[in-house]
Amino acid sequence: MAKLAQFHLLQTSLSSKPPSLPSLSSTFTLLDDLGQLGELKSLNSVKAVHAQMIKMSNNNKMDVKGKSLVTYYLEFGDPRSAAMAFFVGSSHYLPWSSFLEEFRRFGNDPEDILKFFVEFCSGGVVFDSRVLCFVLKLCGNLKELWLGLEMHAYLIKRGYDLDVYLNCALINLYGNCLGIESANRLFDEMAKKEDMLWDEVIKLNSKNGRWLKVLELFRSMQLTFAKPNSATIINALQACGKMRALNEGKQIHGYVLRWELKSSLAICNSLVSMYSRNDRLELAKAVFDSMNDHNLSSWNSIISSYAALGCLNDAWIVYNKMESSSNVKPDIVTWNCLLSGHSLHGLYQDVLTIMKRMQDAGFKPNSSSVTSVLQAVTELCFLKHGREIHGFVIRNGLDYDVYVGTSLVDMYVKNNCLSCAHIVFDNMNNKNIFAWNSLISGYAMKGRHKEAIAAIHRMKSSGLTPNVVSWTALISGCSQNENHAASLKYFVQMQKEGIKANFVTISGLLKACAGLSLLRKGEEIHCFSIRIGLVEDVYVATALIDMYSKAGNFRSAYEVFRMIKNKTLASWNCMIMGFATYGSAKEAISLFNEMCGAGLQPDAITFTALLSGCKNSGLVDEGWELFDSMSTDYNIAPTIEHFSCMVDILARAGYLDEAWDFIQTMPLKPDATVWGAFLASCVTHKNLEFAETAAKNLFELEPHNPANYVLMMNLYSMSNRWEDVERLKDLMKKVGVKHSPVWSWTQIDQKIHMFSAEGKAHPDLGEIYFEMYNLICEMKKLGYEPDISRVCQNIDVVEKKKMLLSHTEKLAITYGLMKMKNGKPIRVVNNTRVCSDCHTAAKYMSVVRKCEIFLKDGTRFHHFREGKCTCNDCW
């Protein structure tokens, strides 16, 4: 509202009353004869009748005539006279809300009422408390703070500050214009607190979601022996439901019984809702059954309670009882309770069935119905159904609803239709933070983090502040797309924005550290999670197990696992996978038996972890036993991952014929993982015939994967079939296969040192080679001999040995030995499977330098100590 030019006159005009001017509110009267009003044809005739009414003062039927007079002034385009008639004549009889509605209906701006009020005051008119109360309420609604404050000062000077109606209006004014805290302070400063004032301040706090304050005020109200009205009791019960304050809710229930208020349907309905929100469905049902009568809201409350808590069969029983034996019939709210309950508990197919039943019953879905159904089709990935619902939304004008719009954005995002999500988002008139977060999440999950961060900046420009969900969506999306460095960068930016991380944020960051094997950074985040009190969260703890396992600190992973009080299946699976990665299959199986003893049922991921452990440890019999138990003991159908693990288990152990037979008889079509596992073992065991068959399938399934070509070239070079090596090189050029960059890195202090087969050389490369020569001399004294069988170049032996020195994992380990102090373990990450020579060399290095070496290659962890590796040469 534009600032009223006359407001500065108000203070003086309200402060003085001309002695010669009487108060008009007590002298204004109307004619008994209503016929004259029906004959009014012009504004002048209305004014003439108005004058006669004042002369022939009669108080009969003022409400009807007063309303008619105001309406006639508005019809003839004189809102000023209408306001005057209302202020000084009919404010006792015509409700202010009705007058306001009439004023708006004729195209007038409510702000003009305040202008007229100021004008009348400036002219010397003195109004009674009812008019002042109306004006204060209007100031609160229109957020006209300064006029309201001037009136507050005037009320204090005139002694109106003890009027309960005016005080209620003042509390509303402060709450709307200055915030709930200011309203509460004003209430605290008021000397006389009548029942109505308590009711008003509790209602205002409830409206602002200040549930704890509602309960505090209600308790204080009881201590002053003030008696709350029904609305206040309902607000207090709602606060008990929101705060899950069961004991307080029971006390209020006792108050209701003591004062015999149980006949109030509204209060009983609120009691049902309060008990259900506190997960005490038996008490909610007891209240419902004790009611002498039930209205529509009563039935909807109990049905909503059953549905929200997952007792869906009971909800349908009550629904059927309502429909058959009650005078009250279901409405759209009833159906929406059933829809939201089934959607909340994951029965998405049933949601679609209920929607059809609802429409067959003659109910047209509203925005709440559509939101529930959109959630269902989102989870079911029914994009076609989602588009149909979108069409229904547009045809029925529901696209104005911000929650419907947000659900549509979310539906398109989760169904991989980001372009449609963007269109819906752009067409939303009112974008809430949930809509922005859905769009940010969509960009992030698709790996488009630059557009996601741009959306965050646009969100700021729109006046909304990105919250923890906004930033977490960005961080988690980057981690999911293996852009781990970006996850850490955005977390730093999030902290600069002053946003406090939650358990999802920490889990995403730990996933990034696990992906990069950044042990020290992971340890920092572990400490950070302790400081902010999230370390006991089971999701954070599970992410810590995963991080420590993948970053090479298995002992810490196991310690975190044992500290978890309520272990989830994901926690067990993560720990089992940790054992599997380190080649500790027997420990993994032991942990699996412990998990089953604790009453948890394994899933497909559990058996993937167990079978991976068996293949990394060479446990063939145990692998077969676990694979067979999946379907026989746990009713889990093996997936392609499980078949791939079994092929790997058999082939690694040298049972190539059995692995071949297994591939031929498996019910699923072998994919690249199956043939890849088989090919790797064929190369290890130098079985050229099987290898060529596997390679042929792989060249068809993934023609651009260089690893398959390299494996075959290694096998051909070991067999001195150099023509076939050259043939494969030519095939790679023809197909357009490019060698993936091979790299290794190690962290010294806070710096990452990268060693790459191609690209820029490390600045200390000369010193590294010098150190390596010295190391190899000492290693040869202990029996080390370079393994040149995997060098697939047709060159002499000396050159092959030189080539082995340039392997990135050797360079990284050597550099670590040069720089590490105090006997700390050497930690190296390599992106390919470690070659046999580097594996052997690492064993000797651990003996020569008396140190531990952790090497994470492309498939597993190797822990070298005292000349041995935890893999037991099974990799």
N, C-alpha and C positions, 0 to 999 in steps of 0.2 A: 504493500500500500504506500502510495506517495504520502509524504509527511503533510499533515494537515496544517495549513497556514495559520489557522485560528487558535491552535492549541496553547500558544503562549498567553492568550487572554484568559485561559480557564482558571488559573490560580487566583487571579483577582476577582473574577466574576463569581467563583464558588465561595470565596472567603467572605463576601459581604452580601447582605440581604437588604434591599431598599425597604424601609419601614412602611411606605405607603402601598406596596404591592403585595396583595394576598397570594397565598398558594393556590394555584388553579386546580390541583388534583382533588381538592375537597369540595370545590364549587361547581365542577363540570357535571351537567345533567343532560338527559336526553328526553325527547318527546315520547309519549306513549303511542302516538299514532304512527304505525309502521307504514301506512299507505303512502305518506309523503315521500318516503325513500324510494318506493317503487316508481314514482313519477319523475325522478330526477333525470334530466336530459343533458345537463351541462355542468361545468365546474362551478359557475356562478350560482346555479340552483342548489348545489351541494353546500356551498358556503352559506347561502341564505338559510337553509334548514339547520345548518350547524349553529348559526347565530340564534335561531329560535330555540334550539335545544338548551343553549346556555341561559337564555332569559327565563324559560319555563322549566326550571330545574325539577327533575323527577328521576328518582333512582331506580324505577322499575325496568326490568329487562335490559339493563345496560350492556350486558354481555353480547346479546344478539345485535342490538343497534350499534354498539361501539364497533363491533367487527364490521358491520355493514358500512359504517361511515368511513373507516380506514380503507376498506376495499374500494369504495366509490372514489375517494381521493386518488388512489393508485390507478384506477381505471381511467380517470380523466387526466393523468399525467402530472399530478401535483404531489410528489413524494414528501415534500417539506411539510405540507399541511397534514398528510397522513401520519408522519412522524409526530407532529404536534398533537394530533388527536389521540394517538396511542400513548404518548408520554403523559399528557395531563388529563386524559379522560378514561382510557380503558385499560391501563396497565394493570389494574386490579383484576380485570376479568378476562382479557385476551392473553393467552400464554405468549411469552416472548418468542418462543420457538415458532409458533404459528404466525406471529407478525413477521418474523424474519423470512419465513417461507413465502408469505404473501408478497413481501417486498421484493424478493428475488424473482417471484413468478411473473411480475410485471416488468422485468428487465432492468431493475434498479441495482445499484452497487451497495452492498451493506455498509461500505465505508462512508457512504453519504449520511447514514444515520448518525454516525459520530460527528460529522461536520454539523449537522442540524443541532445535535445536542450541545456542542460548543457554542453555536450561534445563540441558542435559546438561553444558555447560561450567561452569555455576555450581555443579553438583553434584560437580565434580572430575574428570569424565571427560576424558581426554587423547586426542586424535585424531591419527592419522598424517597425512602430507602428502597422501595421496590424498583423504581426507575433507575436509581443508581446501581442496584444489583444487576439489572439487565444490561446496563452500559458496561459494567465491569466484565460481565460474561462475554459480551461482544468484543471488548478489547482483548480478552484472552484468546478468543477464537481467531481474531484477525491479527493477533500478535502486535497490537499497538501498545508497546510497553510504556512509552513516555506519558501518554494520556492516563494509562492505568496508574502509574506512579503518582501523578498529580492528584488523581482522585483519592489515592490512598492517603496522601498528606491531608487532603481536605476532610476525609472521614475522621482522621485523628483529631483535627482541630474542632470539628463539629460534634465530637463525642459519639460518633457512629461506630467506633472501633469495637464496641461490645455487641453489635448486631450480628447474630450468628449467620444470617443469610449473606450479608456483605462479607463477612470473614471467609465464608465458603467460596464466594466469588473471587476474593483476593487470593486465596490459596491456588485456585485454578489459574488465575492470571499469572502468578509467579511460576507455577509449574509449566505453563505453556510457553512463557516468554524467557524465563531465566533458568529453567531446569528444575528437576525434582528436588535437588539438594536445597535450592533457595526456598522452595515451597515448604520443605520440612523445617528449615530454620525459622521461617515465618510462623509456622504452626507452634513450634517450641516457645516462641516469644509471646504468644497470645496468652493473656492472663486467664480468661474464662474459656474453658473447653467444654462445650456442650456436646451432647450425643451426636448431633448432626455434623459437627466439626470433625469429630473422630471418624465418622463414616466417610466424610469427604476426603480426608487426607489418606485414609486407607485405600479408598477407591483410586485415588490419583497414583499412589505407589504401585498398586496392582496393575494399573494401565501401563505404567512404565517398566513393568517386569522386575520391580524391586521386591522380590518375594521374601527375603529375609527381613527387610524393613517392615513389610506387612505384618509378619508374625510378631515382631518386636512391638509395633504399635498396638496390635490386638491385645497382647499381653498387658501393656501399659493401660490400655482402655479398661481392662478387667480390674486392674488394681485401683482405678479411680471410681469403680462402681458405675461407670457409664454403660448403657445398654445398647448393644449394636443392633442395627436393623438386619433384615434378611440378606440384603445385598452385601453387607460387610462380612457376615458369616460365610457367605459363598466365596467372597474374595479370600478370606483366611483359609478356607478349605482348599481353594485352588492353589494357594501358596504352599500348603502342606503337600499337595500332589507334586508340584514343580520341584520342591526342595527335598522330596522323599522324606518328609518329617512325619513319620508314622505316629510317634508318641504324641506330638502336638495335635495331629489330626484326631486321635482318639480322645484327647482332652476336649477338643471342640465338639466332638460327638457327644461326650458327656454333658457339655453345656446345653446342647440342643435337647437332650432328653430331660434335663432338670427343668428347663423353661418350657417344656412341652411344645417344642417347635417342630416335632417330627411330622406334623400334619402338612408342613410346607413341602410341596413337591419339588420346588427348586432346590431347597436345602438337601433333601434326601437324594436328589440326582447328583448334587455336588459331592455328597458322602460316597456314593457309588464310584464316582470318578476318582475321588481321592484315594480310596482303598485300592482300586485297580492300578493306579499309578505307583502305589507302594507295593505292588505284587502280592496283595492280599485279596485274592479273588474270592475266597470263601467269605470274607467279611463284606465285600461288595455285594455278593449274592444274598447274604443275610439281611442287609439293609433293604435290598430290592424286594425280598420276600416279605419283609415286615411292613411294607407300605400298603396302606388301605386302598390306594388308588394309584394308577400309573398313567401318565400322559405320554405323548410321543417322545418327549425328551427322556423320560424314564427308560423306556424300551431301548432307545438308541444308546443310552449310557451303558446299560448292562451288555448289550450286543457289542458295543465298542470295546468294553473291558475284556470280554472273552476273546475277541478278535485280536486285540493288541497284544495279549499275553499268549497267543498261540493256541488257545482252546477253541479251535475253529469248529469242531463238531458241536460243542456246547453252544457256540454262537448261532449255528444253524438251527439247533433245537429251540432256542429262545425265539429265533425269527419265525419258525413255523408256529410256535405257540402264540406269538403276537398276531400272526396272520389269521389263525383259525379261531382263537377264543377271545380276542380282545376287540373292543370297539374301535381301538386305534389301529390304523393300518400303516404299513411301512411307507416311508417317503424316500426321497433321494439321499438324505443323510444316512438312513439305514443301509442302503446299498453301498454308499461310499465307505461306511465302516467295514463292511464285509470285503470290499475291494482292497482297501488299504491293509487290512489284517492279513489277507492272503499274500499280498505283495510283500509286506514286511517280513513274512516268514518263508519267502522263497517259493511259494506255490504259484509260479507265474502262469502256468498253463491254465490253472483254475481261475485266475483273474480274468482271462479272456472269456472263459465260459460264463462267469458271473456277469460280465458286461453284457453278453448276449441275453442272458435271463432278465437282466434289468431292463434292457430295451424292449424285450418281449412283453414285459409287465407294463409297458407304457411310459417309462421314465426316460427322459432325455438326459444324456450325460452332461454334467457341468464341469467346471474347471478342475474340481477336486477329483472327479471320476477319471477325467482324461489324464491327470498327473499320475494316478496309480497305474493306469493301463500303459502309459508310456514307459514307466519304470519296468513293467513286465516285459514288454516287447524289446526293451533295451537289453535286459538280461538274457532273453531268449534269442537275441540277434535276429529278430524278425523285421528286417528293414522294410520289406513290402508292407507289413501291417503298420509299421511306423509311419510310412508315407500316407497310407489310407487315413490314419488318425490325424495326421497333419492336415489333410484335405478337409476332414470333418471340422477341425479347429477353425480353419479359414472360413468355411461355409457358414458356421454358426457364430462367428464373431468372437471366438474365445482367445484369439491371438493377442488381445489386449492384456491378458493375465500374465504377470511376470513369471509366475511359477510354471504355467504351461509353456511359456517361451523357453524358460531355463531347462525344462524337461525335454523339450524338442532339441535344443542344442546338445544336451547330454546324450540323447538317443542317437543323433547323427554322429557325434564324436565317437561313441563306443561301437558304432557299426561301420567305422572306417569310411565315413562320408563327410570329411572335414569341410569340403566346399559347401555342402548344403547347410552344415552347422554354421558356417560363416554367414551365409545368406540370412538364415533365421535370426542370428545374433544381430546383424546390421539392421534388420527390420523391427527389432524390439524398441519400443518407445522408452520403456523404463528398464534399464539394465541393472539388476542387482549384483551383488558380489558373487553369488552362486553362478550366474550366467557367465561372468568374466572368468571365474575359476574353471568352469567347464571348457571354455574356449582355450584357456592357457594350457589345461591338461591335454586337450586334443593336440595342440601344436607340439607340446613336449613329448608326448608318447609317440608321435610320428617322427621324432628326431629333428623337428624344426624349432630348435631352441632359440634361434635368433628372432623368429616371429613371436615366440612365447614371451621373450623378454620385452619385445616391442609392445605386446599386448599389455604387459604390466605397466609400462610407461603410459600407454593410452588410458589405462584404468585410472592412474593417478591424475591425468589431465581432466578426466570426467568428474573428479571430485571424490572418488572412492579411494580408500587406502587399502592396498594389497595386504592380505592377512597371511597367517602361517600356511593356510591351505594353498594360496596362490604360489608362494615360494616353494613349498614342498612339492607341488605338482611339477614345477620346473626342475627341481633337483632330482626327483624320482624319475622323470622322463629322460633326463640325461643319463642317469645310471642305467636305466633299462635299455637304452640304445648304445651302451658301452662308451658313452662320452663322459668318462669318469672325471677327467680333469675339469670339465665345465661344471659338473655337480659341485665340486669343492669350491670353484670360483664363485658360483652363485650363492653358496652358503655364506661366504665371507661378505658378499654384498647384502645378503639378508640380515646379517648381524649388524651391519652398518645402518640399516634401516630401523634397527631397534625391535625387530620381530623375534619373539621367543620361540625357539624350536620345540616341536612336540615329538612324540615317539615315532611318528612316520618320517619326519625329517631326519632324525638320528639313524633310523633304519636305512634310509636312502643313502646317507653319507657313508655308513659302514659298508654298504654294498659297493660304493665307489672305491673305497679303500681296498676291499677284497678284490675287486676287478683289477686294480693296479698293483696288488700285493704291497701296499704301502703300510707296513707294520707300524712305523712310528706315528704316522698320521692317524692310523686307527687307534693307537694307544691314547693319543691326544683326545680323540672323540670319546673314547671310553671314559677318560677322566672328566670330560665335559658333561657326559650323561650322568655321572655321579654327582657333579656339582648342582645340576638342575633337577636332580631327584628322579631320573628316568631309568636308572640302571636296573631296577627291579622289574620293569615292564617286560613281559615275556617276549614281546616282539623285538624289543631292543636287545634282550639277552640272546635271542636266536640269531639276530644279525651279528652280534659280537662273536658267537661261536663260528659262524660262517667266515667272518673277517679273519679271526685268528687262525683258522684252519687253512685259509687260502694265502695268508701272509706268512706262514711258516712258524707260527708259535702255537703248536698243537697243545702244549701243556696248559697254556692260558685258556685255550678253547675248552678243554676238559674241566678246568676249574670253574669257568663261568657256567658250564652245563650243570655241574653238581650243585651250584648255588641257586638254580632256579627252583622255586618252591612248587609251582603248579606247571609242570612241563606239558606242553602241547605236543601233538603229533609232529608238527613242524620242527620243534626243538629236538626230538628224538631223531628224526630223519636227518637233520643237519649234523648231529654228532656222529651218526652212523656213516654218513657220507665223508665226514672228516677222517674217520678210521680207514675208510675205503681208499681215500686219496693217498694216505700214507702207507698203504699196503698192509694194514693191520686187520686182515679179514676176520681172524678168529676173535679179536676183540669186538669187531663190529657185530658178529653173530651173537656173542655173549650179551652185548648191549641190546640186541634185538629180542633175545629171550627175556631180558629184564623188563623191557618195554611191554611185552605181551603179559608178563606176570603182573604188571601194574594195571592191567585191564584195558590197555589201548589196542585198538585194531590197526594193523598195518595197512598201508595203501600201496598203490603202484609205485610211488616214489621211494617208499621204504625198500622194495625189492630191487629197484634200479640201483640203489646205493649198495645193497648187500651183494648183488651180482657183480657190481663194479669192484668191490673189495675182493671177491673171489678171483676175478680175472687179474687183478693187480698182485695177487698172492699165489696164483697157480693152484687154487683149491678146486679141482674138477669135481670130485664127488660131492663136496658141500654145495657147489654151484648147482649141480643137477638136483640135489635134494630140495634146495630152496625154490628152484624153478618149478618143480613138480608140485610143491606145496601151495603155490600161488592159487591154482584153480581148485585143488582138492581140499585144502584146509581153510583157505580164506576167500574163496569164490571171487578171485581177481583174475580177469582175463589178461594174459600177457600181451603187451604192446610191442611195437617194432623195436623199442629200446631194449626190452628184455630179451628178445630173440637175438639182437645184435650182441648183447653181453654174453649170451651163451655161445655164439659163434666165436667170440674173442677168447672165452675161457678154453674151449676145446682146441682152437687153432694155436693159441700161445703155448699150450702144453704139448704141442706136437701131434695132436690127434686131427690131422688135416682131413683124413678120409671121413671121420665121424662128423667133423664140421661141415664138410661138403654134403654129406647125406642129410644133415640137419637143415641146411639151406634149401635143399631140394624138396624136403617134406614139410617145411613150415607153412602154416596156413596163410600167412601174409606174404605179399610180394616183397622180395628183398629190396631194400633201398641202398643208398650210397653208404650209410653207416655200416650195414652188414657186409657189403663187398669190401669196404675200406678196412674193416677189422680183419677180414679174411686175407686180403692182399698183404697187409703188414706182416702177418704171421707167415705167409708163404715166402716173403722175402727173408725173414729171420731164419726159416728152416730150408731156404734155397730150393723151394719146389717150384720150378719154372712153369710146369704145365698148369697147375692150379692158378698160379699167379697171373698167367696170360689170360685165363678165362675171367678171373676177377677184374683184371685191368680192362678187358674188353667191355664189360658191363659198366665199369666206372666211367670210361671215356664216353659212353652214351648218356649216362645219368648226369654227370657233371663234367662236361668237356673242358671247362675253363679252370678246373682245380689243379694247380701245378703240383701239389703233393703226390697225386697218383702217378704222374709222369716221372717224378723224381724217384719214387720207390722202385718203379720198373727199371729205370736207368741204373739204380744201385744194384739190382739183381743181375741185370745184363753185364754190368762191369765186373761183378764178382765172378761171372762165368766167362769173362773175356770175350763177350759178344759185342764188340765195339761197333759193328755195323748197325746192330739194333739200337744201340745208344744213339748213334747219329740219326737213325730213322725216327726215333722218338723226338729228338730235337727239331728235326724238320717238321714233324707233325705238330709240335707245339707252335712253331712259327706260322704254319698254315692255318691252324685253328685260331691263333691269336692269343695263345696262353702266355701270360706274363708271370715271371717268377715273383712270388710274394717276398717282400723285404724280410730278411732274417736279422733279428736283433736280440741282444741281451743287455740288461742293465743291472747296475748295483747302486745302492745308496750309501754315500759316505757323508757322515754328519747330516746336513739338511739338503744335500745336492745329489741329483740323479746323474749318474754317468752312463751314457749310452754307447754301446758298441754295435756297429752295423756292418754287415757284409758289403753293403754298398753305401755310398754317400761319404759325408765328411768323416775323416779319421779322428780318433781321440787325440788331443794335444800331447798326451804323455805316452803315445804309442811306442816310441823308441825305448823308453825306460821299461815299458811293460814287456816288450820282446826280450830285452836283456834279462829281466827278472825271470821270464819264462824259460830261457835257455839254462839258467842256473838251476831252476827247479827240475827241469827234465834230466839234467845231469845227475842230480841227487836221486831222482825217481828211478833212473836206469840202474843205479847201484842196488836198488831194492827189487829189480826184476821187471820194471816197466818196459814194454815194447809197443811202439805206435801201431795201431790197427789201421792199415791202409786199405782194407777190403771194401770200405764204403766210399772211397774216392772214385768217382765215376768219370774221371778224365783219363785219357789214354796217354799217360806220361810216365817217366821213369820213377823208380821207388823214392829217390831222394826228393824229387819235386812233390811227390805225393805226401811225404812226411812234412815238407814245408807247408803244404796246403792245410794240413791238420792243425798247424800252429795258429792259423788265422781264424779258426772257429770262434765265434763271438762269445760262447759261454766260457771258453778257456781264457780269453782275454779279460772278461769281467771277473772271473775267479782270481786270476793273477793280480789284477789291480786291487781287488779287495784285500788280498794277502799283503800287498805293499802298504796299504793305508790303514788297515784296521789295527787297533791297539788293544792291550789288556785282554787278549785272548777272546775277544768277542766273535760270535759266529759270523761267517761270510754268507750273505744272502744275495742270490742271483736269480733273476727272472729271465726266462728264455721263451720265445714265442713258437718254437718248433720242438719236435721230439728230439731229445738229446741223442747224439750219435754214440756208438759203442766206445769209440776211442776217448771222447770227452768224459764219458761215464767212468771208464777205467782210470783216466788221468786224475779225476776228482778224488777217487779213492786214495791214490798214492799221495796226492797233495795233502789230504787230511792227516796222513801219517808223517810226511816230511815236516810239515809246519805245526803238527800237533794241535789241530783246530777242527771245528765243526763247520761243515759247508752245507747250506740249504740251497738246493737248486730246484726251482719250479719250472718245469718245461711245459710243452703244450698240452700234456695229458695228465700229469701227476706231480707229486712232490718226491724229491730224493733228498735224504738226509745222510750225509757222509760223515763217518766218525771212525777213527782208528782203522782205516782201510776197508770199511764195510759200508754198505748202503741199505737203508731200510727196505728197499724194493727187492732185496735178495736176487738181484739180476733178473727180475721178472718184470719187464716193462716193454 
